[in-house]
Amino acid sequence: MLTIGPGPDPYFAYKIHHVERAKTAWILSEEFGLYEALRDGPTTIAQVSQRIGLQNRPTAVLLAANACLGILGTEDDRYYIYDVMREMVLEGGRARTVPKTPDPEKDWWYRIMKQALRTNVPVPEALPDWLTNPQGNEDTTAFAPSRHGWRILWGQALAEAVDFSPFRTVADLGGATGGVLVGLTERYPHLQGIVVDLPYSQKTAEAAVRQSKAQERVRFHAADFFSDPFPAGIDVFFMSHVIHDWDAEHCVQLLRRCHQALPVGSPVLVQEYLLNEDKTAGLIAVFQWFGLMYGTIGDQRTGPEIEALMVESGFSETECRPLDHEQGIVIGWKR
Ligand SMILES: C[S@@+](CC[C@H](N)C(=O)[O-])C[C@H]1O[C@@H](n2cnc3c(N)ncnc32)[C@H](O)[C@@H]1O
């Protein structure tokens, strides 16, 4: 449900940002005929997908968005419109409420999302830097500095969720500014951290890490995590919001590389906004997922879906743990 509860809530800014995405999801649900496709009662994702002419991935996102908005409910893998909401979203309903259609020339977000959902392909003009300019330019910066601060908080939460005392070297694949390793190694000063990311983010990461004492423990290694060798001696691989950027094939490729590089007894850790088992979720996870549509081939996933990718990649023991009130950690152990 779309709720903003009592604090403290470090996700407040994300939530406000995602309300804008929620509005677009409502508009596009109307335009694609999602509500009429559910008129006759509980319907599976595949059936809705067929009725509205979108592929399964964008259909699943739109349905989850509407469940989050309190318009749809779920039962046994089927979505239905709550009785009271039928009056609001179906044609002829007594409280029929229709969103205003934005001008696509003026509303970038609406135009891009409409194209992304319709085609199920990332939109060329909205691709992230790591696809369009992985080497970077003189003035390239990776993400806003505030994200570095958030990552430090995540690193501190990670230190609470997992015991790092048996390990020595942690690699954060796609670690961007290195904030997670700053937060983590502040709590475990014996650890060495290596941020593995593309060259475009090196300068920003090094500048960000230099702001803290962690600079003695955290270094940047410029590499493509799909093809370049990993630095030697890593005994934990960590990834935050990286697995969700890729389809299953790429995820297995990456997780397999981690499995091959790890010593026996070591883990891979995947941090994500996890979906519930029926693919619904709260505001942050759902609208993060929605945002993946325009710039990636990825998917937001449930914990068991990520565990299955780990098993396919060679990890024999897996588990899910909460990280904070929005995110989870999926762990795969090499045995
Ligand atoms: C969605 S961001 C996540 C950043 C950070 N881990 C976080 O949670 O905020 C994905 C990160 O993966 C990096 N990335 C994408 N493709 C990569 C590749 N082939 N090799 C190394 N890093 C890559 C990007 O540069 C970016 O920093």
The ligand as an SDF file (V2000), in Angstrom:
LIG
                    3D

 27 29  0  0  0  0  0  0  0  0999 V2000
   21.8310    0.8030  -10.3170 C   0  0  0  0  0  0  0  0  0  0  0  0
   23.4900    1.2120  -10.0760 S   0  0  0  0  0  0  0  0  0  0  0  0
   23.7350    0.6410   -8.4120 C   0  0  0  0  0  0  0  0  0  0  0  0
   24.7810    1.4270   -7.7170 C   0  0  0  0  0  0  0  0  0  0  0  0
   24.9980    1.0730   -6.2560 C   0  0  0  0  0  0  0  0  0  0  0  0
   25.4210   -0.2990   -6.0960 N   0  0  0  0  0  0  0  0  0  0  0  0
   23.7440    1.3540   -5.4470 C   0  0  0  0  0  0  0  0  0  0  0  0
   23.1230    0.4190   -4.9470 O   0  0  0  0  0  0  0  0  0  0  0  0
   23.3660    2.5120   -5.3050 O   0  0  0  0  0  0  0  0  0  0  0  0
   24.3630   -0.0140  -11.0290 C   0  0  0  0  0  0  0  0  0  0  0  0
   25.8690    0.1170  -10.9440 C   0  0  0  0  0  0  0  0  0  0  0  0
   26.4580   -0.9470  -11.7130 O   0  0  0  0  0  0  0  0  0  0  0  0
   27.5360   -0.4140  -12.4660 C   0  0  0  0  0  0  0  0  0  0  0  0
   27.7410   -1.2510  -13.6610 N   0  0  0  0  0  0  0  0  0  0  0  0
   26.8700   -1.4530  -14.6730 C   0  0  0  0  0  0  0  0  0  0  0  0
   27.3970   -2.2790  -15.5860 N   0  0  0  0  0  0  0  0  0  0  0  0
   28.6400   -2.6010  -15.1440 C   0  0  0  0  0  0  0  0  0  0  0  0
   29.6740   -3.4300  -15.6560 C   0  0  0  0  0  0  0  0  0  0  0  0
   29.5220   -4.0920  -16.8050 N   0  0  0  0  0  0  0  0  0  0  0  0
   30.8070   -3.5540  -14.9350 N   0  0  0  0  0  0  0  0  0  0  0  0
   30.9640   -2.8790  -13.7580 C   0  0  0  0  0  0  0  0  0  0  0  0
   30.0060   -2.0810  -13.2160 N   0  0  0  0  0  0  0  0  0  0  0  0
   28.8570   -1.9430  -13.9050 C   0  0  0  0  0  0  0  0  0  0  0  0
   27.0780    0.9850  -12.8150 C   0  0  0  0  0  0  0  0  0  0  0  0
   28.1440    1.8140  -13.2130 O   0  0  0  0  0  0  0  0  0  0  0  0
   26.4000    1.4170  -11.5230 C   0  0  0  0  0  0  0  0  0  0  0  0
   27.3110    1.9890  -10.6280 O   0  0  0  0  0  0  0  0  0  0  0  0
  1  2  1  0
  2  3  1  0
  2 10  1  0
  3  4  1  0
  4  5  1  0
  5  6  1  0
  5  7  1  0
  7  8  2  0
  7  9  1  0
 10 11  1  0
 11 12  1  0
 11 26  1  0
 12 13  1  0
 13 14  1  0
 13 24  1  0
 14 15  1  0
 14 23  1  0
 15 16  2  0
 16 17  1  0
 17 18  1  0
 17 23  2  0
 18 19  1  0
 18 20  2  0
 20 21  1  0
 21 22  2  0
 22 23  1  0
 24 25  1  0
 24 26  1  0
 26 27  1  0
M  CHG  2   2   1   9  -1
M  END
$$$$
